Amino acid sequence: MPFSAGGMIPDFRDILYKVAILFGAIIVIYGVLWLLVNLGVIPALVAAIFPQIVLILVGLFIIYVAYSKRNMY
């Protein structure tokens, strides 16, 4: 893991970028989903299960970060 200039504080910039990408993707997916429900293209049931999909994505992200950090050491 890269460390800052002091040598003792880890640099979490990589994780912060990954979190930002994840939340950006969730916002975009939610916006498109909301638009499609309002247009009547997809049923409201799909929008109702969206929070569970978000939880799955967050869980997969946490597993990915933990796995990649484990391989780094």
C-alpha positions as CSV (number, residue, x, y, z in Angstrom):
1,M,0.0,0.0,0.0
2,P,1.4,3.4,-0.9
3,F,2.1,5.6,2.1
4,S,2.1,9.4,2.4
5,A,5.2,11.5,2.9
6,G,5.1,11.0,6.7
7,G,5.4,7.2,6.1
8,M,2.8,6.3,8.7
9,I,-0.5,7.4,7.2
10,P,-1.7,5.2,4.3
11,D,-2.9,6.8,1.1
12,F,-6.5,6.0,0.6
13,R,-6.9,7.9,-2.7
14,D,-7.3,4.6,-4.7
15,I,-10.2,3.5,-2.5
16,L,-11.7,6.9,-2.6
17,Y,-11.7,6.9,-6.4
18,K,-13.3,3.4,-6.5
19,V,-16.0,4.6,-4.0
20,A,-16.7,7.7,-6.1
21,I,-17.0,5.5,-9.3
22,L,-19.4,3.1,-7.5
23,F,-21.7,5.9,-6.2
24,G,-21.6,7.7,-9.5
25,A,-22.6,4.5,-11.3
26,I,-25.4,4.0,-8.8
27,I,-26.7,7.5,-9.3
28,V,-26.7,7.1,-13.1
29,I,-28.4,3.8,-12.9
30,Y,-31.1,5.2,-10.6
31,G,-31.7,8.2,-12.8
32,V,-32.1,6.0,-15.9
33,L,-34.4,3.6,-14.0
34,W,-36.5,6.5,-12.7
35,L,-36.8,7.9,-16.2
36,L,-37.9,4.6,-17.7
37,V,-40.5,4.1,-15.0
38,N,-41.9,7.6,-15.6
39,L,-42.1,6.9,-19.3
40,G,-43.8,3.6,-18.7
41,V,-41.2,1.6,-20.4
42,I,-40.5,-0.7,-17.4
43,P,-42.9,-1.6,-14.6
44,A,-42.6,0.0,-11.2
45,L,-41.7,-3.4,-9.7
46,V,-38.2,-3.0,-11.1
47,A,-37.8,0.3,-9.4
48,A,-39.0,-1.3,-6.2
49,I,-36.2,-3.8,-6.1
50,F,-33.5,-1.3,-6.9
51,P,-32.4,-0.8,-3.3
52,Q,-31.6,-4.5,-3.1
53,I,-29.6,-4.2,-6.3
54,V,-27.6,-1.3,-4.7
55,L,-26.9,-3.4,-1.6
56,I,-25.6,-6.2,-3.8
57,L,-23.3,-3.8,-5.7
58,V,-22.0,-2.3,-2.4
59,G,-21.3,-5.8,-1.1
60,L,-19.5,-6.8,-4.2
61,F,-17.4,-3.6,-4.1
62,I,-16.4,-4.3,-0.5
63,I,-15.5,-7.9,-1.4
64,Y,-13.5,-6.6,-4.4
65,V,-11.6,-4.1,-2.3
66,A,-10.8,-6.6,0.5
67,Y,-9.7,-9.2,-2.0
68,S,-7.4,-6.7,-3.9
69,K,-5.9,-5.5,-0.7
70,R,-5.3,-9.0,0.5
71,N,-3.4,-9.8,-2.8
72,M,-1.3,-6.6,-2.3
73,Y,0.3,-7.9,0.8
